[in-house]
Amino acid sequence: AEDAADVVRLRIAFDTRAPAWSCVRVRGAVLAWSLSSTLPAVHAGQPLWARHAGNAGSEVWEFWIDVKKPIAPPGSDGRDEVVDVEVDAWALYPGLSDELHTVTDALPDHISPIAATTYRAATLTHRLTAAAADAPKNKTKSG
């Protein structure tokens, strides 16, 4: 187990804005995540995958990822050691849009379509340097 001081926790919220089936792909040196008590076994360099079936009321899928905190070599400015984490997300909306109704209504009676709309979120790349990991957190005052 890693010492808590050597770990950075990234919090992710994926908002599908409607009930949807979704999946997420995570690439990088992930130590742990909140989606299971252990990480799935993958070959070196392979991404981690997770699926989520969101019904009404679960449109926002929140989870965290722990990555190893970059450690700067002695005498460096903290920019030498870098940890990259990439998160890709997709959502499949099973409801029929007007466009899908047009397509499915034109099909012959002997075809039973299963139609849906898929969206892919832009890749989130988080580059964590040792200098940024050691920087004090910004604090905001309200009022």
C-alpha positions as CSV (number, residue, x, y, z in Angstrom):
1,A,0.0,0.0,0.0
2,E,1.1,3.5,-0.8
3,D,1.7,6.1,1.9
4,A,-1.1,8.7,1.7
5,A,1.5,11.4,1.3
6,D,2.6,9.7,-2.0
7,V,-0.9,9.7,-3.5
8,V,-2.9,12.3,-5.3
9,R,-6.7,11.7,-5.6
10,L,-8.5,12.9,-8.7
11,R,-12.2,13.4,-8.4
12,I,-14.3,12.9,-11.5
13,A,-18.0,13.7,-12.1
14,F,-19.5,12.5,-15.4
15,D,-22.9,14.1,-16.1
16,T,-24.9,12.3,-18.8
17,R,-27.7,14.9,-18.3
18,A,-30.3,12.1,-18.9
19,P,-30.6,8.4,-17.9
20,A,-28.0,6.6,-20.0
21,W,-25.6,3.6,-20.1
22,S,-22.1,4.9,-20.0
23,C,-18.5,3.7,-19.8
24,V,-15.2,5.2,-18.9
25,R,-11.6,4.4,-20.0
26,V,-8.7,5.4,-17.7
27,R,-5.1,5.4,-18.9
28,G,-2.2,6.1,-16.6
29,A,-0.5,4.9,-13.4
30,V,-3.7,4.3,-11.4
31,L,-3.1,2.9,-7.9
32,A,-6.8,2.6,-6.8
33,W,-10.3,3.9,-7.7
34,S,-13.6,4.1,-6.0
35,L,-15.3,1.7,-8.5
36,S,-14.1,-1.5,-6.8
37,S,-11.9,-2.5,-3.9
38,T,-9.2,-3.8,-6.2
39,L,-8.2,-2.7,-9.7
40,P,-9.0,-5.1,-12.6
41,A,-6.0,-7.1,-13.8
42,V,-4.7,-5.6,-17.0
43,H,-1.5,-6.0,-19.0
44,A,1.1,-3.2,-18.7
45,G,0.0,-0.2,-20.7
46,Q,-3.6,-1.3,-21.1
47,P,-6.4,1.0,-19.9
48,L,-8.9,0.3,-17.2
49,W,-12.6,0.2,-18.2
50,A,-15.8,0.6,-16.1
51,R,-19.4,0.7,-17.1
52,H,-22.4,2.4,-15.5
53,A,-26.1,2.0,-16.0
54,G,-27.7,5.2,-15.0
55,N,-31.5,5.3,-14.4
56,A,-33.5,8.4,-13.6
57,G,-31.8,10.2,-10.7
58,S,-28.3,8.8,-11.4
59,E,-27.3,11.0,-14.3
60,V,-24.2,12.2,-12.5
61,W,-21.6,9.4,-12.0
62,E,-19.0,10.4,-9.5
63,F,-15.8,8.5,-8.7
64,W,-12.2,9.0,-7.7
65,I,-8.9,7.8,-9.0
66,D,-5.7,7.6,-6.9
67,V,-2.4,8.1,-8.8
68,K,1.2,8.1,-7.5
69,K,2.3,11.6,-6.6
70,P,5.3,12.6,-8.8
71,I,8.5,13.0,-6.7
72,A,11.0,15.6,-8.0
73,P,14.6,14.5,-8.0
74,P,16.8,16.4,-5.5
75,G,17.9,19.8,-7.0
76,S,15.2,19.8,-9.7
77,D,12.5,22.4,-10.1
78,G,9.8,19.8,-9.8
79,R,8.9,19.7,-13.5
80,D,11.0,16.7,-14.3
81,E,8.7,14.0,-12.9
82,V,5.3,13.9,-14.6
83,V,2.3,11.6,-14.2
84,D,-0.3,11.7,-16.9
85,V,-3.8,10.3,-16.5
86,E,-6.3,10.2,-19.3
87,V,-10.1,9.7,-18.9
88,D,-12.4,9.1,-21.8
89,A,-16.2,8.7,-21.4
90,W,-19.0,7.6,-23.6
91,A,-22.8,7.7,-23.0
92,L,-25.5,5.7,-24.8
93,Y,-29.0,7.2,-24.6
94,P,-31.6,4.4,-25.3
95,G,-34.4,6.9,-25.9
96,L,-35.5,7.6,-29.5
97,S,-35.0,11.1,-30.9
98,D,-37.1,12.4,-33.8
99,E,-34.2,11.5,-36.1
100,L,-34.1,7.9,-34.9
101,H,-37.9,7.6,-35.2
102,T,-37.6,8.7,-38.8
103,V,-35.0,6.0,-39.5
104,T,-36.8,3.2,-37.6
105,D,-40.2,4.0,-39.0
106,A,-38.9,3.5,-42.5
107,L,-37.6,0.0,-41.8
108,P,-39.5,-3.1,-43.0
109,D,-41.8,-4.9,-40.5
110,H,-39.5,-7.9,-40.3
111,I,-36.7,-5.8,-38.8
112,S,-36.7,-5.1,-35.0
113,P,-34.3,-2.3,-34.5
114,I,-32.6,-1.3,-31.2
115,A,-31.7,2.3,-31.7
116,A,-29.9,4.7,-29.5
117,T,-27.7,7.8,-29.6
118,T,-24.1,7.6,-28.5
119,Y,-22.0,10.6,-27.3
120,R,-18.3,10.7,-26.5
121,A,-16.9,13.3,-24.1
122,A,-13.7,15.0,-24.9
123,T,-10.6,13.3,-23.4
124,L,-9.7,14.7,-20.0
125,T,-5.9,14.6,-19.7
126,H,-4.6,15.5,-16.3
127,R,-0.8,16.2,-16.2
128,L,0.5,16.3,-12.7
129,T,4.0,17.5,-12.0
130,A,5.9,17.2,-8.8
131,A,5.9,21.0,-8.5
132,A,2.1,21.2,-8.9
133,A,1.6,18.3,-6.5
134,D,3.6,20.1,-3.7
135,A,2.0,23.5,-4.3
136,P,-0.3,24.8,-1.6
137,K,-3.9,24.5,-2.5
138,N,-5.8,27.7,-3.4
139,K,-8.3,28.7,-0.7
140,T,-11.2,30.9,-1.4
141,K,-13.1,33.1,1.0
142,S,-16.9,33.6,0.7
143,G,-18.7,36.8,1.7
